Amino acid sequence: MHFQANDNNEGSAVEDLVKTLYFGNLPWSVTSDDLTRAVSQYAEVIAARIATDRETGRSRGFGFVEVPADKAQEVIDALNGADWEGRELTVNEARPRENRAPASRRY
């Protein structure tokens, strides 16, 4: 493995070895275990999670999977555009979460 020097002390060597992939347009019935099984055909799965609605606990139709960085593109190539229960998956490298202002509550 090649480790790149990090002069600004941001991030870590571990972050350079792991990529988080975004999986969009997932069927509502897909679980984290289902996602793990699908991706594990192409790469070791470090972690997988489905985004859920805070109030109902139901799937929001997308999720994230962490894989070794050197296998991320292979997973993207294999699964982006693939059909899962009639839905065409969108798979790409996850972007960092944007800082958002808290949602206002109206009563």
C-alpha positions as CSV (number, residue, x, y, z in Angstrom):
1,M,0.0,0.0,0.0
2,H,1.1,3.5,-0.7
3,F,0.5,6.2,2.0
4,Q,0.6,9.8,0.9
5,A,2.2,12.3,3.3
6,N,-0.4,14.6,4.8
7,D,1.3,17.9,5.6
8,N,-1.8,19.7,6.8
9,N,-2.7,17.0,9.4
10,E,-6.3,16.9,8.0
11,G,-7.7,13.4,7.6
12,S,-5.8,10.2,8.3
13,A,-4.2,7.3,6.5
14,V,-7.3,5.2,7.3
15,E,-9.6,7.7,5.4
16,D,-7.3,7.4,2.4
17,L,-7.8,3.7,2.4
18,V,-11.6,3.7,2.6
19,K,-14.2,5.3,0.2
20,T,-17.8,5.9,1.0
21,L,-20.2,5.2,-1.9
22,Y,-23.7,6.6,-2.3
23,F,-26.4,4.2,-3.5
24,G,-29.5,6.0,-4.7
25,N,-32.9,4.9,-6.0
26,L,-32.9,1.8,-3.8
27,P,-36.1,-0.1,-3.5
28,W,-37.9,0.8,-0.2
29,S,-37.6,-2.8,1.0
30,V,-33.7,-3.0,0.8
31,T,-32.0,-3.4,4.2
32,S,-28.4,-2.7,5.2
33,D,-27.8,-6.5,5.1
34,D,-29.2,-6.6,1.5
35,L,-26.9,-3.8,0.5
36,T,-23.9,-5.5,2.1
37,R,-24.6,-8.8,0.3
38,A,-24.9,-7.0,-3.1
39,V,-21.7,-5.1,-2.7
40,S,-19.7,-7.9,-1.2
41,Q,-19.7,-9.7,-4.6
42,Y,-17.3,-6.9,-5.7
43,A,-15.5,-5.7,-2.6
44,E,-15.1,-6.2,1.1
45,V,-17.8,-4.1,2.8
46,I,-16.6,-2.2,5.8
47,A,-19.9,-0.7,6.7
48,A,-23.3,-0.3,5.0
49,R,-26.3,1.8,6.1
50,I,-29.7,2.8,4.7
51,A,-30.9,6.3,5.3
52,T,-34.2,6.3,7.2
53,D,-36.8,8.8,8.0
54,R,-36.4,10.0,11.6
55,E,-40.1,10.0,12.4
56,T,-41.3,6.8,10.6
57,G,-38.1,4.7,10.5
58,R,-38.9,3.9,6.9
59,S,-36.2,3.8,4.2
60,R,-35.6,7.1,2.3
61,G,-34.5,5.1,-0.8
62,F,-30.8,5.7,-0.5
63,G,-27.8,4.4,1.5
64,F,-24.0,4.4,1.9
65,V,-21.4,1.7,1.8
66,E,-17.8,1.9,2.9
67,V,-15.4,-0.1,0.8
68,P,-11.6,-0.3,0.4
69,A,-10.5,2.7,-1.8
70,D,-8.8,0.5,-4.3
71,K,-12.1,-1.4,-5.0
72,A,-14.5,1.6,-5.1
73,Q,-14.4,2.2,-8.8
74,E,-15.0,-1.5,-9.5
75,V,-18.1,-1.4,-7.3
76,I,-19.3,1.8,-9.1
77,D,-18.7,0.3,-12.5
78,A,-20.5,-2.9,-11.6
79,L,-23.6,-1.5,-9.9
80,N,-24.2,2.0,-11.3
81,G,-27.2,1.7,-13.6
82,A,-27.9,-1.9,-12.5
83,D,-31.5,-3.0,-12.0
84,W,-32.7,-3.8,-8.5
85,E,-36.3,-4.8,-8.3
86,G,-37.2,-2.7,-11.3
87,R,-35.3,0.4,-10.1
88,E,-32.1,1.7,-11.8
89,L,-29.4,2.2,-9.2
90,T,-27.3,5.4,-9.0
91,V,-23.9,4.6,-7.5
92,N,-21.1,7.1,-7.1
93,E,-18.5,8.3,-4.6
94,A,-20.4,10.0,-1.8
95,R,-19.8,13.8,-1.4
96,P,-19.0,15.3,2.0
97,R,-22.2,16.4,3.8
98,E,-22.9,20.0,3.5
99,N,-23.4,22.1,6.6
100,R,-27.1,22.9,6.6
101,A,-29.0,25.4,8.8
102,P,-31.4,23.7,11.2
103,A,-34.9,23.3,9.8
104,S,-37.3,25.8,11.3
105,R,-40.3,24.4,13.1
106,R,-43.7,25.9,12.6
107,Y,-46.4,25.4,15.2
